């Protein structure tokens, strides 16, 4: 499955369960760990867990075998690693505290402003 298809599958899985403020970041030029990073907010720990589980289930239904999850016990921040796509599902307070979108912005600016050799 192409990274773009995987990204779209994950976004749809989050949207199906009413994930809030879904943000997709293309990080291909910033890191080698993934092509896309998706960040989504859940309204409760129960919804955070359900959103992450839905992403994993939909990926497995599409024969993706390298699905890993972290943080589903506490469910304040659950990471779903789909290989080329990493999905972060968080409670609003956790998302505000860690501010992943802002964390990646300086890296993007550094790369864009890097003098070419």
N, CA, C and O atoms as a GROMACS GRO file, in nm:
protein
  468
    1UNK      N    1   0.084  -0.118   0.000
    1UNK     CA    2   0.000   0.000   0.000
    1UNK      C    3   0.089   0.125   0.000
    1UNK      O    4   0.185   0.133   0.077
    2UNK      N    5   0.058   0.219  -0.085
    2UNK     CA    6   0.136   0.342  -0.094
    2UNK      C    7   0.114   0.427   0.032
    2UNK      O    8   0.007   0.421   0.093
    3UNK      N    9   0.215   0.505   0.070
    3UNK     CA   10   0.202   0.589   0.190
    3UNK      C   11   0.079   0.681   0.187
    3UNK      O   12   0.015   0.702   0.290
    4UNK      N   13   0.047   0.736   0.070
    4UNK     CA   14  -0.068   0.825   0.059
    4UNK      C   15  -0.199   0.750   0.084
    4UNK      O   16  -0.291   0.803   0.145
    5UNK      N   17  -0.206   0.626   0.036
    5UNK     CA   18  -0.325   0.544   0.059
    5UNK      C   19  -0.338   0.508   0.207
    5UNK      O   20  -0.447   0.508   0.264
    6UNK      N   21  -0.226   0.478   0.268
    6UNK     CA   22  -0.223   0.446   0.410
    6UNK      C   23  -0.264   0.567   0.494
    6UNK      O   24  -0.339   0.555   0.590
    7UNK      N   25  -0.212   0.684   0.456
    7UNK     CA   26  -0.251   0.809   0.524
    7UNK      C   27  -0.402   0.830   0.515
    7UNK      O   28  -0.467   0.860   0.615
    8UNK      N   29  -0.457   0.813   0.395
    8UNK     CA   30  -0.601   0.834   0.375
    8UNK      C   31  -0.683   0.732   0.453
    8UNK      O   32  -0.788   0.765   0.507
    9UNK      N   33  -0.636   0.608   0.458
    9UNK     CA   34  -0.705   0.504   0.534
    9UNK      C   35  -0.709   0.540   0.682
    9UNK      O   36  -0.812   0.526   0.746
   10UNK      N   37  -0.597   0.588   0.736
   10UNK     CA   38  -0.590   0.625   0.878
   10UNK      C   39  -0.680   0.744   0.907
   10UNK      O   40  -0.751   0.745   1.008
   11UNK      N   41  -0.678   0.845   0.822
   11UNK     CA   42  -0.762   0.963   0.842
   11UNK      C   43  -0.910   0.923   0.839
   11UNK      O   44  -0.988   0.970   0.921
   12UNK      N   45  -0.947   0.836   0.746
   12UNK     CA   46  -1.087   0.790   0.739
   12UNK      C   47  -1.126   0.713   0.865
   12UNK      O   48  -1.236   0.730   0.917
   13UNK      N   49  -1.035   0.629   0.913
   13UNK     CA   50  -1.064   0.552   1.035
   13UNK      C   51  -1.084   0.644   1.154
   13UNK      O   52  -1.170   0.619   1.238
   14UNK      N   53  -1.007   0.751   1.162
   14UNK     CA   54  -1.022   0.849   1.270
   14UNK      C   55  -1.152   0.927   1.253
   14UNK      O   56  -1.225   0.950   1.350
   15UNK      N   57  -1.180   0.967   1.131
   15UNK     CA   58  -1.301   1.044   1.103
   15UNK      C   59  -1.427   0.961   1.129
   15UNK      O   60  -1.529   1.014   1.175
   16UNK      N   61  -1.421   0.831   1.098
   16UNK     CA   62  -1.537   0.742   1.120
   16UNK      C   63  -1.582   0.741   1.265
   16UNK      O   64  -1.701   0.727   1.293
   17UNK      N   65  -1.487   0.757   1.357
   17UNK     CA   66  -1.522   0.756   1.500
   17UNK      C   67  -1.519   0.897   1.560
   17UNK      O   68  -1.504   0.915   1.681
   18UNK      N   69  -1.534   0.996   1.473
   18UNK     CA   70  -1.548   1.136   1.516
   18UNK      C   71  -1.425   1.190   1.588
   18UNK      O   72  -1.437   1.260   1.688
   19UNK      N   73  -1.307   1.157   1.537
   19UNK     CA   74  -1.185   1.217   1.589
   19UNK      C   75  -1.189   1.368   1.567
   19UNK      O   76  -1.246   1.414   1.468
   20UNK      N   77  -1.130   1.442   1.658
   20UNK     CA   78  -1.137   1.588   1.655
   20UNK      C   79  -1.004   1.646   1.607
   20UNK      O   80  -0.896   1.596   1.642
   21UNK      N   81  -1.012   1.751   1.526
   21UNK     CA   82  -0.894   1.827   1.482
   21UNK      C   83  -0.786   1.736   1.426
   21UNK      O   84  -0.674   1.732   1.478
   22UNK      N   85  -0.818   1.663   1.322
   22UNK     CA   86  -0.724   1.571   1.258
   22UNK      C   87  -0.629   1.652   1.170
   22UNK      O   88  -0.671   1.724   1.080
   23UNK      N   89  -0.499   1.640   1.200
   23UNK     CA   90  -0.396   1.713   1.125
   23UNK      C   91  -0.302   1.610   1.062
   23UNK      O   92  -0.257   1.517   1.128
   24UNK      N   93  -0.274   1.630   0.934
   24UNK     CA   94  -0.180   1.544   0.863
   24UNK      C   95  -0.058   1.626   0.826
   24UNK      O   96  -0.070   1.733   0.767
   25UNK      N   97   0.059   1.575   0.861
   25UNK     CA   98   0.184   1.645   0.829
   25UNK      C   99   0.269   1.556   0.739
   25UNK      O  100   0.293   1.439   0.770
   26UNK      N  101   0.314   1.612   0.628
   26UNK     CA  102   0.406   1.544   0.538
   26UNK      C  103   0.546   1.568   0.594
   26UNK      O  104   0.597   1.680   0.588
   27UNK      N  105   0.608   1.464   0.647
   27UNK     CA  106   0.739   1.479   0.712
   27UNK      C  107   0.852   1.414   0.631
   27UNK      O  108   0.961   1.391   0.684
   28UNK      N  109   0.826   1.384   0.506
   28UNK     CA  110   0.927   1.317   0.423
   28UNK      C  111   1.056   1.397   0.413
   28UNK      O  112   1.165   1.339   0.411
   29UNK      N  113   1.045   1.529   0.406
   29UNK     CA  114   1.167   1.610   0.394
   29UNK      C  115   1.233   1.638   0.529
   29UNK      O  116   1.341   1.696   0.534
   30UNK      N  117   1.168   1.595   0.637
   30UNK     CA  118   1.218   1.625   0.771
   30UNK      C  119   1.283   1.507   0.841
   30UNK      O  120   1.372   1.525   0.925
   31UNK      N  121   1.240   1.385   0.808
   31UNK     CA  122   1.288   1.267   0.880
   31UNK      C  123   1.276   1.143   0.792
   31UNK      O  124   1.202   1.141   0.694
   32UNK      N  125   1.348   1.041   0.830
   32UNK     CA  126   1.340   0.913   0.760
   32UNK      C  127   1.250   0.814   0.832
   32UNK      O  128   1.228   0.703   0.782
   33UNK      N  129   1.197   0.851   0.948
   33UNK     CA  130   1.118   0.755   1.026
   33UNK      C  131   0.981   0.729   0.968
   33UNK      O  132   0.922   0.624   0.992
   34UNK      N  133   0.927   0.825   0.891
   34UNK     CA  134   0.794   0.808   0.834
   34UNK      C  135   0.775   0.909   0.722
   34UNK      O  136   0.852   1.004   0.709
   35UNK      N  137   0.672   0.887   0.641
   35UNK     CA  138   0.637   0.981   0.536
   35UNK      C  139   0.532   1.081   0.586
   35UNK      O  140   0.534   1.199   0.550
   36UNK      N  141   0.440   1.031   0.668
   36UNK     CA  142   0.332   1.116   0.719
   36UNK      C  143   0.314   1.095   0.868
   36UNK      O  144   0.332   0.985   0.920
   37UNK      N  145   0.280   1.203   0.935
   37UNK     CA  146   0.244   1.199   1.075
   37UNK      C  147   0.103   1.255   1.086
   37UNK      O  148   0.072   1.361   1.032
   38UNK      N  149   0.018   1.184   1.156
   38UNK     CA  150  -0.120   1.227   1.175
   38UNK      C  151  -0.142   1.247   1.324
   38UNK      O  152  -0.102   1.164   1.406
   39UNK      N  153  -0.205   1.359   1.359
   39UNK     CA  154  -0.233   1.391   1.498
   39UNK      C  155  -0.383   1.413   1.509
   39UNK      O  156  -0.443   1.482   1.427
   40UNK      N  157  -0.443   1.353   1.611
   40UNK     CA  158  -0.588   1.360   1.630
   40UNK      C  159  -0.619   1.369   1.778
   40UNK      O  160  -0.547   1.313   1.861
   41UNK      N  161  -0.726   1.439   1.811
   41UNK     CA  162  -0.769   1.451   1.950
   41UNK      C  163  -0.893   1.366   1.973
   41UNK      O  164  -0.984   1.360   1.890
   42UNK      N  165  -0.895   1.299   2.089
   42UNK     CA  166  -1.013   1.227   2.134
   42UNK      C  167  -1.071   1.298   2.255
   42UNK      O  168  -0.998   1.362   2.330
   43UNK      N  169  -1.201   1.286   2.274
   43UNK     CA  170  -1.269   1.359   2.382
   43UNK      C  171  -1.254   1.293   2.520
   43UNK      O  172  -1.275   1.357   2.622
   44UNK      N  173  -1.217   1.166   2.521
   44UNK     CA  174  -1.201   1.093   2.648
   44UNK      C  175  -1.098   0.982   2.625
   44UNK      O  176  -1.064   0.950   2.511
   45UNK      N  177  -1.050   0.924   2.735
   45UNK     CA  178  -0.954   0.813   2.720
   45UNK      C  179  -1.019   0.697   2.645
   45UNK      O  180  -0.952   0.626   2.569
   46UNK      N  181  -1.147   0.677   2.666
   46UNK     CA  182  -1.218   0.570   2.596
   46UNK      C  183  -1.219   0.596   2.445
   46UNK      O  184  -1.197   0.504   2.366
   47UNK      N  185  -1.246   0.722   2.406
   47UNK     CA  186  -1.248   0.752   2.264
   47UNK      C  187  -1.107   0.747   2.204
   47UNK      O  188  -1.089   0.699   2.092
   48UNK      N  189  -1.007   0.794   2.278
   48UNK     CA  190  -0.869   0.787   2.229
   48UNK      C  191  -0.833   0.643   2.198
   48UNK      O  192  -0.778   0.613   2.092
   49UNK      N  193  -0.864   0.554   2.289
   49UNK     CA  194  -0.834   0.411   2.269
   49UNK      C  195  -0.911   0.355   2.149
   49UNK      O  196  -0.855   0.281   2.068
   50UNK      N  197  -1.039   0.391   2.139
   50UNK     CA  198  -1.122   0.341   2.029
   50UNK      C  199  -1.072   0.393   1.894
   50UNK      O  200  -1.068   0.319   1.796
   51UNK      N  201  -1.033   0.520   1.889
   51UNK     CA  202  -0.980   0.577   1.765
   51UNK      C  203  -0.855   0.503   1.720
   51UNK      O  204  -0.842   0.464   1.604
   52UNK      N  205  -0.762   0.483   1.813
   52UNK     CA  206  -0.638   0.413   1.780
   52UNK      C  207  -0.665   0.269   1.738
   52UNK      O  208  -0.605   0.220   1.642
   53UNK      N  209  -0.754   0.202   1.808
   53UNK     CA  210  -0.790   0.064   1.772
   53UNK      C  211  -0.851   0.058   1.633
   53UNK      O  212  -0.824  -0.034   1.557
   54UNK      N  213  -0.935   0.156   1.600
   54UNK     CA  214  -0.999   0.157   1.468
   54UNK      C  215  -0.895   0.173   1.357
   54UNK      O  216  -0.906   0.108   1.253
   55UNK      N  217  -0.796   0.257   1.379
   55UNK     CA  218  -0.688   0.273   1.281
   55UNK      C  219  -0.616   0.140   1.262
   55UNK      O  220  -0.591   0.097   1.149
   56UNK      N  221  -0.581   0.074   1.372
   56UNK     CA  222  -0.510  -0.055   1.365
   56UNK      C  223  -0.594  -0.161   1.296
   56UNK      O  224  -0.543  -0.237   1.214
   57UNK      N  225  -0.722  -0.168   1.329
   57UNK     CA  226  -0.812  -0.267   1.269
   57UNK      C  227  -0.824  -0.245   1.118
   57UNK      O  228  -0.814  -0.340   1.041
   58UNK      N  229  -0.845  -0.121   1.078
   58UNK     CA  230  -0.860  -0.092   0.935
   58UNK      C  231  -0.730  -0.124   0.859
   58UNK      O  232  -0.735  -0.174   0.747
   59UNK      N  233  -0.616  -0.096   0.920
   59UNK     CA  234  -0.488  -0.128   0.856
   59UNK      C  235  -0.474  -0.280   0.841
   59UNK      O  236  -0.432  -0.328   0.735
   60UNK      N  237  -0.507  -0.354   0.944
   60UNK     CA  238  -0.496  -0.500   0.938
   60UNK      C  239  -0.595  -0.559   0.838
   60UNK      O  240  -0.565  -0.658   0.772
   61UNK      N  241  -0.714  -0.498   0.827
   61UNK     CA  242  -0.812  -0.543   0.728
   61UNK      C  243  -0.758  -0.526   0.586
   61UNK      O  244  -0.798  -0.598   0.494
   62UNK      N  245  -0.668  -0.432   0.569
   62UNK     CA  246  -0.606  -0.407   0.439
   62UNK      C  247  -0.471  -0.476   0.427
   62UNK      O  248  -0.386  -0.436   0.347
   63UNK      N  249  -0.452  -0.580   0.507
   63UNK     CA  250  -0.336  -0.669   0.500
   63UNK      C  251  -0.204  -0.604   0.536
   63UNK      O  252  -0.098  -0.648   0.492
   64UNK      N  253  -0.209  -0.499   0.617
   64UNK     CA  254  -0.086  -0.439   0.667
   64UNK      C  255  -0.046  -0.516   0.792
   64UNK      O  256  -0.124  -0.527   0.887
   65UNK      N  257   0.074  -0.570   0.793
   65UNK     CA  258   0.115  -0.658   0.902
   65UNK      C  259   0.204  -0.589   1.005
   65UNK      O  260   0.223  -0.642   1.114
   66UNK      N  261   0.258  -0.472   0.973
   66UNK     CA  262   0.353  -0.408   1.064
   66UNK      C  263   0.286  -0.302   1.152
   66UNK      O  264   0.341  -0.193   1.169
   67UNK      N  265   0.171  -0.332   1.206
   67UNK     CA  266   0.099  -0.237   1.290
   67UNK      C  267   0.142  -0.255   1.436
   67UNK      O  268   0.133  -0.364   1.491
   68UNK      N  269   0.188  -0.146   1.496
   68UNK     CA  270   0.227  -0.149   1.637
   68UNK      C  271   0.159  -0.034   1.709
   68UNK      O  272   0.142   0.075   1.653
   69UNK      N  273   0.119  -0.057   1.834
   69UNK     CA  274   0.059   0.051   1.913
   69UNK      C  275   0.132   0.063   2.046
   69UNK      O  276   0.184  -0.035   2.100
   70UNK      N  277   0.135   0.185   2.097
   70UNK     CA  278   0.195   0.214   2.227
   70UNK      C  279   0.104   0.309   2.302
   70UNK      O  280   0.045   0.399   2.242
   71UNK      N  281   0.091   0.290   2.432
   71UNK     CA  282   0.017   0.384   2.516
   71UNK      C  283  -0.129   0.354   2.534
   71UNK      O  284  -0.202   0.434   2.593
   72UNK      N  285  -0.176   0.240   2.483
   72UNK     CA  286  -0.319   0.213   2.491
   72UNK      C  287  -0.367   0.174   2.631
   72UNK      O  288  -0.487   0.169   2.656
   73UNK      N  289  -0.276   0.146   2.721
   73UNK     CA  290  -0.316   0.114   2.858
   73UNK      C  291  -0.371   0.239   2.928
   73UNK      O  292  -0.479   0.234   2.987
   74UNK      N  293  -0.297   0.351   2.921
   74UNK     CA  294  -0.342   0.476   2.984
   74UNK      C  295  -0.438   0.552   2.894
   74UNK      O  296  -0.531   0.617   2.942
   75UNK      N  297  -0.415   0.545   2.766
   75UNK     CA  298  -0.499   0.606   2.663
   75UNK      C  299  -0.510   0.758   2.672
   75UNK      O  300  -0.611   0.815   2.633
   76UNK      N  301  -0.405   0.822   2.724
   76UNK     CA  302  -0.399   0.968   2.715
   76UNK      C  303  -0.332   1.007   2.584
   76UNK      O  304  -0.362   1.112   2.526
   77UNK      N  305  -0.242   0.922   2.538
   77UNK     CA  306  -0.170   0.941   2.411
   77UNK      C  307  -0.140   0.802   2.359
   77UNK      O  308  -0.060   0.728   2.417
   78UNK      N  309  -0.204   0.766   2.249
   78UNK     CA  310  -0.178   0.636   2.188
   78UNK      C  311  -0.113   0.660   2.053
   78UNK      O  312  -0.163   0.737   1.971
   79UNK      N  313  -0.002   0.594   2.032
   79UNK     CA  314   0.070   0.602   1.906
   79UNK      C  315   0.044   0.475   1.828
   79UNK      O  316   0.057   0.364   1.881
   80UNK      N  317   0.006   0.491   1.702
   80UNK     CA  318  -0.012   0.377   1.613
   80UNK      C  319   0.092   0.390   1.502
   80UNK      O  320   0.087   0.483   1.421
   81UNK      N  321   0.184   0.296   1.498
   81UNK     CA  322   0.292   0.297   1.399
   81UNK      C  323   0.251   0.205   1.285
   81UNK      O  324   0.240   0.083   1.301
   82UNK      N  325   0.230   0.265   1.168
   82UNK     CA  326   0.192   0.188   1.050
   82UNK      C  327   0.307   0.179   0.950
   82UNK      O  328   0.287   0.146   0.833
   83UNK      N  329   0.426   0.209   0.997
   83UNK     CA  330   0.543   0.208   0.908
   83UNK      C  331   0.562   0.345   0.845
   83UNK      O  332   0.629   0.431   0.903
   84UNK      N  333   0.505   0.365   0.729
   84UNK     CA  334   0.520   0.494   0.659
   84UNK      C  335   0.433   0.604   0.719
   84UNK      O  336   0.452   0.722   0.688
   85UNK      N  337   0.340   0.568   0.803
   85UNK     CA  338   0.250   0.664   0.865
   85UNK      C  339   0.249   0.639   1.016
   85UNK      O  340   0.233   0.526   1.062
   86UNK      N  341   0.267   0.747   1.092
   86UNK     CA  342   0.259   0.738   1.237
   86UNK      C  343   0.140   0.821   1.282
   86UNK      O  344   0.125   0.937   1.244
   87UNK      N  345   0.054   0.760   1.362
   87UNK     CA  346  -0.068   0.825   1.408
   87UNK      C  347  -0.058   0.848   1.558
   87UNK      O  348  -0.032   0.756   1.634
   88UNK      N  349  -0.080   0.973   1.599
   88UNK     CA  350  -0.083   1.010   1.740
   88UNK      C  351  -0.228   1.046   1.774
   88UNK      O  352  -0.284   1.138   1.715
   89UNK      N  353  -0.287   0.975   1.868
   89UNK     CA  354  -0.422   1.006   1.914
   89UNK      C  355  -0.410   1.046   2.061
   89UNK      O  356  -0.358   0.970   2.142
   90UNK      N  357  -0.457   1.167   2.094
   90UNK     CA  358  -0.432   1.224   2.226
   90UNK      C  359  -0.555   1.289   2.285
   90UNK      O  360  -0.646   1.331   2.213
   91UNK      N  361  -0.556   1.296   2.417
   91UNK     CA  362  -0.652   1.382   2.484
   91UNK      C  363  -0.614   1.527   2.454
   91UNK      O  364  -0.498   1.555   2.423
   92UNK      N  365  -0.709   1.618   2.463
   92UNK     CA  366  -0.684   1.759   2.431
   92UNK      C  367  -0.573   1.818   2.518
   92UNK      O  368  -0.486   1.888   2.467
   93UNK      N  369  -0.575   1.791   2.647
   93UNK     CA  370  -0.474   1.846   2.737
   93UNK      C  371  -0.335   1.792   2.704
   93UNK      O  372  -0.236   1.866   2.710
   94UNK      N  373  -0.327   1.666   2.670
   94UNK     CA  374  -0.199   1.604   2.633
   94UNK      C  375  -0.148   1.664   2.503
   94UNK      O  376  -0.029   1.694   2.490
   95UNK      N  377  -0.237   1.681   2.409
   95UNK     CA  378  -0.198   1.739   2.280
   95UNK      C  379  -0.149   1.883   2.298
   95UNK      O  380  -0.050   1.923   2.237
   96UNK      N  381  -0.218   1.959   2.380
   96UNK     CA  382  -0.177   2.097   2.404
   96UNK      C  383  -0.041   2.102   2.474
   96UNK      O  384   0.043   2.185   2.441
   97UNK      N  385  -0.020   2.013   2.570
   97UNK     CA  386   0.105   2.011   2.646
   97UNK      C  387   0.225   1.977   2.556
   97UNK      O  388   0.327   2.046   2.561
   98UNK      N  389   0.212   1.872   2.476
   98UNK     CA  390   0.325   1.828   2.393
   98UNK      C  391   0.337   1.905   2.262
   98UNK      O  392   0.446   1.915   2.206
   99UNK      N  393   0.228   1.957   2.212
   99UNK     CA  394   0.228   2.045   2.094
   99UNK      C  395   0.317   1.992   1.982
   99UNK      O  396   0.411   2.059   1.939
  100UNK      N  397   0.287   1.872   1.935
  100UNK     CA  398   0.371   1.809   1.832
  100UNK      C  399   0.380   1.892   1.704
  100UNK      O  400   0.485   1.895   1.640
  101UNK      N  401   0.271   1.957   1.667
  101UNK     CA  402   0.275   2.039   1.546
  101UNK      C  403   0.383   2.147   1.558
  101UNK      O  404   0.458   2.171   1.464
  102UNK      N  405   0.389   2.211   1.674
  102UNK     CA  406   0.490   2.316   1.697
  102UNK      C  407   0.630   2.257   1.710
  102UNK      O  408   0.728   2.321   1.673
  103UNK      N  409   0.638   2.136   1.763
  103UNK     CA  410   0.767   2.070   1.778
  103UNK      C  411   0.833   2.045   1.643
  103UNK      O  412   0.954   2.060   1.629
  104UNK      N  413   0.754   2.008   1.543
  104UNK     CA  414   0.808   1.978   1.411
  104UNK      C  415   0.832   2.104   1.328
  104UNK      O  416   0.913   2.100   1.235
  105UNK      N  417   0.765   2.213   1.358
  105UNK     CA  418   0.779   2.336   1.278
  105UNK      C  419   0.923   2.389   1.275
  105UNK      O  420   0.971   2.424   1.167
  106UNK      N  421   0.995   2.397   1.390
  106UNK     CA  422   1.133   2.446   1.384
  106UNK      C  423   1.224   2.360   1.296
  106UNK      O  424   1.313   2.411   1.230
  107UNK      N  425   1.201   2.230   1.296
  107UNK     CA  426   1.280   2.141   1.212
  107UNK      C  427   1.254   2.174   1.065
  107UNK      O  428   1.347   2.178   0.984
  108UNK      N  429   1.129   2.196   1.032
  108UNK     CA  430   1.092   2.231   0.895
  108UNK      C  431   1.158   2.362   0.854
  108UNK      O  432   1.214   2.372   0.745
  109UNK      N  433   1.152   2.462   0.942
  109UNK     CA  434   1.213   2.592   0.912
  109UNK      C  435   1.364   2.580   0.896
  109UNK      O  436   1.422   2.643   0.808
  110UNK      N  437   1.429   2.499   0.981
  110UNK     CA  438   1.573   2.480   0.971
  110UNK      C  439   1.610   2.420   0.835
  110UNK      O  440   1.704   2.465   0.770
  111UNK      N  441   1.536   2.319   0.793
  111UNK     CA  442   1.567   2.254   0.666
  111UNK      C  443   1.543   2.348   0.548
  111UNK      O  444   1.619   2.348   0.451
  112UNK      N  445   1.435   2.428   0.556
  112UNK     CA  446   1.403   2.520   0.446
  112UNK      C  447   1.506   2.632   0.438
  112UNK      O  448   1.533   2.681   0.328
  113UNK      N  449   1.562   2.674   0.550
  113UNK     CA  450   1.656   2.786   0.553
  113UNK      C  451   1.802   2.742   0.545
  113UNK      O  452   1.893   2.825   0.548
  114UNK      N  453   1.825   2.613   0.534
  114UNK     CA  454   1.961   2.560   0.528
  114UNK      C  455   2.026   2.605   0.398
  114UNK      O  456   1.968   2.585   0.290
  115UNK      N  457   2.145   2.664   0.405
  115UNK     CA  458   2.213   2.708   0.282
  115UNK      C  459   2.253   2.586   0.199
  115UNK      O  460   2.301   2.486   0.252
  116UNK      N  461   2.233   2.598   0.070
  116UNK     CA  462   2.269   2.485  -0.018
  116UNK      C  463   2.419   2.490  -0.048
  116UNK      O  464   2.479   2.596  -0.060
  117UNK      N  465   2.475   2.372  -0.060
  117UNK     CA  466   2.621   2.362  -0.081
  117UNK      C  467   2.654   2.367  -0.228
  117UNK      O  468   2.772   2.360  -0.265
   0.00000   0.00000   0.00000
